[in-house]
Amino acid sequence: MNQNNVVRVDARLEVGAQTDKIEVTAEAAALQTDRADVHAELSNQILQNIPQPNRTWESILTLVPGTTPPNGQLSGGTNNPSKSMQFSFNGQGLTAAAVRIEGVSAMNPWVVNYTTFVPSVEAIENVNIVTNAADSEQALAGGASVNVRLKSGSNSFHGSAFEYNVINKFEANNFFTNQVPGGQKPAHLVDNNPGVSAGGHIIRNKLFYFGSYEGDYYNAAASGILSLPNATMLSGDESGSSRPIYDPNTGTPDGKGRTVFPTNRVPVNRFDPVVKKLLPIFQRLRSQTCPSLTITSIRGRSTISTRWTPSSTTSPLIN
């Protein structure tokens, strides 16, 4: 039995002989008569088997009728607790939905269109989304009411381990990199997404445990086309340009009466001290084959995101 559902069992017992034959049949109800709400469910099988770009239950909400595609802080990789996504249903605003994890509100009190915690899909048992005509128990929701239920332990041990890897050797080049004469390899990219989960019992039928861990180790470089000045331009010589270079210390504040630098050359003693410190950097970045066009990769951008989702379940029989 899943959360936010009503199951009715009509039992009828009659005295019968040993020769009686009992047949049990089940048929899907054509109409939901126990609840008036409209809801959908994302099971653990859907969360783990449906392809998704960022391994988060929030991105799969696109499958629920009436939703707008989730978006927000996350642009790729593992959805860690600090990078929730925002979504809405049936034309409601982004702040109308309410998310609960194990019955506890997970909405960010300062930025209410995001959640404070996003469990790993390996740790989720079921996600129930009420999109219309919610019961009174679904309070604090002006739009959709989302309930996330985590996995728990059992008498038998169960777990999982996984590793997702993305590297630049298998990535397609972008349009701008292909414009470089001679070609350019895709920018450096290494994205490792490992994780484990395990659950079982400490005391059979009484005390259980379950925990999960997922990490995203992302290291990438940025590529782009840069238009850089050549050595002549860096020396202040703009005589090759048809545009006049005016002396900013001349003329009126409204730009009238300005004087052009002689032969379009800016004297070195007029260079700003900050510019003088930047000139050596530009000289190192200049390409030897194409002085005014170069591509460079800036390495060192890395992100490490980890999530730890522990949970425990106790039985009423525990002493």
Sequence and secondary structure as in RCSB ss.txt:
>XXXX:A:sequence
MNQNNVVRVDARLEVGAQTDKIEVTAEAAALQTDRADVHAELSNQILQNIPQPNRTWESILTLVPGTTPPNGQLS
GGTNNPSKSMQFSFNGQGLTAAAVRIEGVSAMNPWVVNYTTFVPSVEAIENVNIVTNAADSEQALAGGASVNVRL
KSGSNSFHGSAFEYNVINKFEANNFFTNQVPGGQKPAHLVDNNPGVSAGGHIIRNKLFYFGSYEGDYYNAAASGI
LSLPNATMLSGDESGSSRPIYDPNTGTPDGKGRTVFPTNRVPVNRFDPVVKKLLPIFQRLRSQTCPSLTITSIRG
RSTISTRWTPSSTTSPLIN
>XXXX:A:secstr
  TT             TT          SS  S   EEEEEEHHHHHHS  SS  GGGGGGGSTTB   EES  
SS   TT  EE  BTT  TTS EEEETTEE B SSSTTSBS    GGGEEEEEEEEES  TTSTT SS EEEEEE
    SS EEEEEEEEEEGGGS   TTGGGSTT      EEEEEEEEEEEEEEETTTEEEEEEEEEEEEEEEEEEE
E    HHHHTTB TT SS  EETTSS TTSTT EE GGGB  GGGS HHHHHHHHHHHHHS SS TT EEEEEEE
EEEEEEEEEEEEEE TT  
